[in-house]
Amino acid sequence: EYLKPVFQSGTPEQILAAKKVLFKTLDVGLRLLSVFMPFITEELYQRLPRHKLAYPSICVSTYPNVAE
């Protein structure tokens, strides 16, 4: 809900920055929750857009560290 105004009326640079932050937040959040809810987080992880450094499964991905 917080990002809706940015996606609706933001500049292309703002929209791209918001997408990157949203993707990173979802990626790290799902990896944190995968210990407690492996099946749900795996399903959601598979629905995220892929990039060349992505892991094939959340089960084999690294656990987030402090820098992330």
Buried (B, 14 or more C-beta within 10 A) or exposed (E): EEBEEBEEEBEEEBBEEBBEEBEEEBBBEBBEBBEEEEEEBBEBBEEEEEEEEEEEEBEEBEEEEEEE
